[in-house]
Structure formats: C-alpha cells, structure tokens
Amino acid sequence: MTRHEEQGDAGRRPGRRSGLKAAGLTLAAALVLGIGTAGWVYWRLDDNIKSVDIDNALGDNRPAKAVATPAPSGSASASPLPTEAVNILVLGSDSRSGEENRALGGGDSSGARSDTAMVVHIDAGRTAATVVSIPRDTLVTRPACPLAGGGSTAVAYGAMFNTAYSVGGPVCAVKTVESITDVRMDHYIEVDFSGFAKLVDALGGVTVTTGEDIDDDSSHLHLAAGTHHLDGTRALALARTRHGIGDGSDLGRIGLQQTLVKALLAQIASTDLLTSPARLYKVADAVTGSLTTDTGLDSLAELTELARSLQGLSSDRLKTVTMPVVTAPSDPNRVVAQEPAASRLWASLR
C-alpha cells in the first residue's frame, strides 16, 4: 500500500484546506471592490500588493498557456470576464523578512520556505476547479533558476520541494512546479505570516475546537482540548503546529490548518463587514498587505476581475486531491511522486 493510499481522507486534507484558502482570497478581493471607490483608499490598498515579474524572469521556455475561450457572440459586455482555464500556484510562506514576520516566525532563520503549496486549476468556463496539494517534503529535481541579481542556481537532484522557494524565491518555486508537472502556472499568489495574523485580528479572532491537547514548544502553542477563541498570533501558531499532536508529521498539521481555515471563513461569513466600513477597510488592508503576486494580479482591478470571473464556481464543483506520493527509498522521512499516478493527475489539468 502506498503512502497516498494509507492517508485516505487525511491525504485529501491539504487540497480541502487549500481550496478554502483560495476561496477566502477570492472573497477578500470581492470585498475590496466595495470600498475601492474612494481614491485614497483604492491607492493605499492597491499599493499594498507586492509583485514579482515571473513571466519576464522565466521567458518562453515553459509549458504552453491554456487556449482562451472566445466570448459568446452578441455579448452585451464591452469587456467580458475571462473564461479560459487558469492555473494558480498558491504558496503559504514562512518568510522571516521584516520585524513582524521574524517575531511571528518563532525562530532565528533569515531565510524563507513554502510550507504550504498547491496548484489551483480552474476549468474553462470557470465553474469547476481542482486543487492539488504538493507535500513540502517531496523530493524533486530542482531546476536551475534565474536569480534577480544575475546568474542562476544550480540544478539539484533529490532536493526537498520547498527548498525551491528558499534558494530562488517565487520564480524558482514556479519553475520547479512547472518542471515536475508540465503545467503552466498562469498566476502566483503568496501569503505571509504577519498578513495572516493581521487578517485574523481584523476579523476579531477565530473560534476553533481541538480534539486533543496541543503542547508544541516549537510553535509556542499550548492548548487544552476543547473550544478556544484565538487571536492572530495564536491562530498562526495553530497553523504551524505539528510536533505537539499526533505523530508529529505534516498530516497532523494539515488537519489543524483545515480546521483553522474553515473557522476563518465562518468568521468572515458571520461578520457583517459591509455595515462597518472601518472594519472592512482593516480586513482589506490586511489581505492586500499580506500578498505577493505575479505582475498579472498585482492590482485591485486584476484581483477583482479574477474574483468576479469565479462567481459561478460553487463549493460542490471544487475537487481536492493530493499529489500521489510514496515513501522515498533514500529517506523514510521524505516522499517522492508515485508514478504513473502523479503524471496522470497533472496531465488531466493541461
């Protein structure tokens, strides 16, 4: 039996959590539209978004783009919303850059890793989607990646997947995903530590229920089993916890993250942001301030267009899976893609 088969429902948790996170970002973009009419507010929120020119850095040696779907004839809209299939690489970054992120990082590391990674594939027509989680401990061949200051990283064989971000940032993360999937990443979205914590605080915290005690010195979280209302710092600690629960593996952490994101979306749904402009602005400011995107999504207008194009996508049309993996022959604590299942999965998204 493969590790992927052994995981059962747990093996699908990363995708479920990733899909909910993507839905949360879409909701946030839609909320921003509601307050973007005030010039200075629009400028502030638009200016919050950081971006990386991934297309220019990677050039043309990449998988082919999806073919755009022509707009229906006789459409009344002068600027119809996009309907072509689109792939978005979504990363959760534990960057320690900046004082706030270092304080929340729980360590002295000056680097950054992508401990959460998923490919969000939205079908043509944008009424169905597949979210594929890539385990961070997957061993891959990391390609040579261009560096911002010139030159490139070296090819690395048997490297952990999440090291791509560490050595080459978003550009290398995208190139590595494209090299192992042969699927073009049309867009890139990254969320950092401090932005996530600020979003939780802006919403007034989140209420979660844990089925067991959590005692994790690494994440600085100690909770008795039961229901707790968490502020941003403690919610982030919950998302990072792995050593104080279960067998200490990522599967336990994935379960907590799933619980947390569901609680976060429930909090968003239960908070009437439209009746409180001040809170709405605070939430929108937290969301946009936490994002790094590619240059195709680095404005309120572009994020809002993406959100509007997904209005026909319902939760029951969201399929969530994890890239099939098996234990790595070289290291029992690492995994490798299970073939040919992994290749079949990626082929289905082209």
N, C-alpha and C positions, 0 to 999 in steps of 0.2 A: 504493500500500500504506500502511495506517495504521501509526502507531507501535505500537499494540497488536498488530497482526499481525506487525510486524517483531520484536517481543520474543520471540515463540514461547514456549518453555519458561521463558525468563528472565522473561517477563511474568507468569508464574504464581507466581513465587517469593515475592512478598510474601504471598500468601494461604497458601502452604505454611508459611512461617515463622510467620505469624500464627496459623494453626491449631495449630501445635506449641506456640506460647507459651500459647494458651488451654488446651491440654491440660495444660501444665505447671502453670498456675494451679489447674486442677481437681484435679490430683494433690496439690498443696500443701494445698488445702483439706481433702482427704480425710485427709492426714497429720495435720493439726491436730486432727481428730476423735479420733485415737488418744491424744492427750495432754491433751485438754480436760477430763478428769475431775477433775484436781487444781484446786481452786478458785482458788488464786492464779495458777496457770499460765493457766487459762482467762481470768481477768480481765486479765492482762498482755497476752495475745495479742489478746483482744477489744478492749482499749483502744488497741492499736497502730493499728487501722484508722481512717483518716481518711475523712470522707464529705462530700458536697455534696448539698443538698436540691434536686435538679434539677426534680423534678415540681412543687414549690411555686413555684420561680422561673419556670418556663415556663407554668404554668397549663393551661388547656384547649384553647388554640389550637394543637393538634398533630395529627399523624396518629392514626388510630384504633388502639386496642390490639387485639392478637390476641384472638380469642374463646377462652375457656378450654374445654378438653375435659373433659366430665363424667367423674367417676371411674366405673369399671366397677361395675355393680350387684353387691351381695353382697360387696364388697371387705372383707377382714378387717381392714384397717388403719384405725385411727381417724383418722389424719392421712396420707392418701395423698400420695405425692410429686407435685409438679406435672408435668403432661404437655403443657400448651399450648405453642404455638410462642413463641419468645422471641428478641429481638434485643438484642445487647450491643455497645455501642461500646467497643472496646479501644484505648487510646492508650499509646504509649511517650513519656514526657515528658522533655525535657532541661532541666527546671527547674534554675535556679542558686540556688533558695532554700535557705538553711541552709548551714553551713560545709562539710559533707561534699559536698553536691551542687556547690557552687561549685568545690571542689578537683578534683572529677572532671569538671567541665564543660569544662575546657580553654579557658576564655575569661573575659572580664570582664563578660559580659552579665548584667544583673539581671533580664531577662525570662525567658520560657519559651516553648517551641514543642512542637508534637506532630509529631515527625518520623516516627513510625510510627502509622498509623491503619488500623483495619479494623473492618468490621461482621461480627459473628459471628451468623448466623441459624441457630437450632436449630429444626428442623421439629417440628410437632405429633407427640407421641409420644416425642420426644427420642432417636430412634435414627438420625437423619441430620442433617447440618449443612452449611451453605455459608458459607465465609469469603471476604469481598470486601475486598480492599485498595484504599484510595483513595490515589493518589500525592500526596505532600505538595505538589508543585509544580503541582497542578491549579488553574487559575483559575476562580473561582466568584463568584456574587453572595452576599456575606456579609450575612445579615440583621441588622436591629437586634437587639441582645441586651441583656437586663436586666443591670444591674450591682448588685453586692452592696450598695454604698453608696447606691443610688438612681439613677434615670435610666437611660439606655441608650446603647449605642454607636450610631453612625450606620451606615446601610446603605452597603456598599462594593461597587462593581462592578469586576469583573476583579481581585479580591483573591486572593492565594495561599490555598489551603485551610488550610494550617497556621497562618495568622495568626489564625484564629478563636479558638484557644486562647490566643494571645498577648494579644489585646485583651479577651477576656471569660471566660477560663478554661473549665472543664468545661461550664458552662451554655451558653456560646456555641458550643463545639465540638459539643455535642449538637444545638443548634438549627440550626446550619449543615448538619450531616449530614442532619437531618430535612428541611430546606428543599430540598436538592438530590436527595433520594431519595424523599421522601414515604413513608418507612418509619419507624414509631415505634421509638425506642430505649427498650426497657424497662429496661435497666440500663447502667451505665457503670463501667468499670474502667480505672484508670491506674496505671502502674508507673514509678517514678522511677529516676534514675541510681544513687544510693547504695544503694538497696534491691537493685537487680540485682547490683551488685558484691558486696554482703554475702552474697547468696544463693550466688553462685559460690564465695566464700571458705568459706562454711559447708559446702559440699559437697566442699571440698578441692581446688577448681580444676576446670578442664575441659581436655581434650586435643583439639586441633584440628589439621587438616592443611591447609595452604595450597598452592595450585599455583603461586604466583608470589611474588616478593619483595614485601613491603609497606614502603613508605617514605613515611609520611604525617606531616609536621610538625604538621598541624592536630590530629590525634588523638594525637600523641606516640607513635605506634607504628611500630617498625622491626623487621621480622621477615624472616628469610631464608625462602625457600620450603622447606616441609618440615613436620614434625610438632613441635608445641610444647605444653607444659602451661602454661596461663595462670592466673594468679590473677585476682581480681575486677577489679582496676584495668585490667589488660591485656586481659581479656575485654571489658570495656566499651569500651576503645579500639578493639578489633577491630570491635565492633558499630557504632561511629561512623565508621569509616574509609571514605573514598570517594575522596580525592584521590591516594592513593598506589597505586591499582590501576586497571587497565583504562583507560577513557576519562574517569575521574573523575566519572561520573554516579552516580545513585542505584542503577542496576541492579547495578553492581559491589558497592556496599554491601549491597544486598539479598541477593546471593549469599553474602557473608560472614556476614550475620546468620542466613541459613538454616543454614549450616554450624555456626555457634555454638549455635543453639538445639537442633539435633539432638545436638550434643555435650553440651549441658547436660542434656537429657532422658536421654541414655545414662548420664551420670554419676549422675543420680537413680536410674535403674533398677538400676545396679550397686552402689549404696551401700545397705547393709542398715541403714536408719535405725531400724527397729523394734527392733533389738538394741542400739541406742545412744541411750538417752533424752536424753542431753546434746546429741548432735549433732542429733537430731530436733527438740529444742526450739530449737536455734540456727537450723536451717533454717526452722522455722515462724515464729520471731521475725523472721527476715529477710524472709520473704514477706509477712507481715501488716504489717510496718513499712514496706514499700515501696508499699502500696496506698492509693489514694484511690478510693472507690466512690460510687455514689449511695446514698441512705438505705435503699434496699431490699436492699442487700447489705453493710451496714456492721457485721455481727456474725458471729461464728464460726458461730452456728446457721444463719444465712441462707446463708453461703458453703458450709457443709457440705450443706445441703439442695440447693443448686444442683449440687454435685458428685455427690451421690447420684442426682439425677434424670438425670444423664448417663451412668450406668453402662452403659446399653445402646448407647451411641454408640461404634462402633469406627472405627479409622483408615480402613478402606476405605469407610466411609459419610460421609467428610469430603470435600466438594468445595471446591476452592480456585480462585479466579479473581481477576483484577484488573479494576477498573472500566475499561471500554474508553475509551481516550483517543487523541487525535491532537495533533500539534504545534499550539500556539496561533498563529493568524495574526499576532497582535501581538508575539510574542516566541518565537524559536526555542528558548529555554531553558525554556519553560513548556508545559504541555499543557492541553487542555480536554476535556470529556466528548465522546465520539464518539456522536452520535445517528443513528438511534434505538436503537442497541445498548445504550447505558447505561440508557436508560429502560426497555427491555425487561428488562434484568437486575434492576433494582430492583423492577419490577412482579412479577417471579417470586417475590420474597421477602415480598410482602404477604399 
